[in-house]
Amino acid sequence: MENRIDIVGGFYEKCDEDGRLLRSRHGQLEYYVTMQYIHRFANKGARALELGAGTGRYSIALAKEGMDVTAVELVQSNLDILKEHGKGLDNLHAYRGDATDLSRFPNDAFDLTLVFGPMYHLYEPEDVQKAIDEAIRVTKPGGVLLFAFLSVYGILYANYFRNNWAAGQEENFTDDHRVRHFKEQLFTGYDITEFERMFADKPVEYITTVGTDGALETIEGRADFAISDADFAAFQTWYLHFAEKRELLGSTNHLLYICRKQ
């Protein structure tokens, strides 16, 4: 059996992670909404940590805005691209690492902590708890944390209506309809309240939960999908006003759980 790190690394070695937030409308919406929420809680001089930084789409943008950014990425090929794109940015510091072990960083070190990839790929409850606890530990009291995660319902609607529903249901739910988490899934999804409950006994104050790409990934798969740049700009602005509506969260693929360290 391969371990989690080998499985995740093997996937990202073969895919174009660098273009993920650019090549589709749902990726563009995810980036737009996420950046809007980052800017609500962090200013130009913030010291920011991004865990699961990928190829640096967020870290590099925030460094260019003037934040002091530390990027941690598990997959070496992604990290290599991040470092290449970030050349010349003295306020960008990039390391290879795992979100379950942030021992290189002291307590209370960052104003803003972005956990943007790890929760997609952590399956064992102890690893999930380690990642949450480590992110909180390195964040300053009063600092804000944004945890990206996936809706299990969004995963099913976006990926399993191609004559493969039964396989998707079996992979993501038990026979009595409880959500399943195991490393061979590669991407694991959560019920929204299931994810939120993991923070109930943590030293954080809940702020909000946000859907970052709506139902757009599902809709964009239609053969007749089309939206102009002007209409998409209008749609982004419209969607931002409804991104926190509870009745819409299950249909989105990507979400943010946002909290403040006490």
Secondary structure, DSSP 8 states (H G I E B T S, - for coil): ---HHHHHHHHHHHS-GGGTTTSSHHHHHHHHHHHHHHHHH--TT-EEEEES-TTSHHHHHHHHTT-EEEEEES-HHHHHHHHHHTTT-TTEEEEE--TT--TTS-TT-EEEEEE-SHHHH--SHHHHHHHHHHHHHTEEEEEEEEEEEEBHHHHHHHHS-SS-HHHHHHHHB-TT--B---GGGSS--B-HHHHHHTTTTSSEEEEEEEESSTTHHHHHTSTT----HHHHHHHHHHHHTTTT-HHHHTT-SEEEEEEEE-
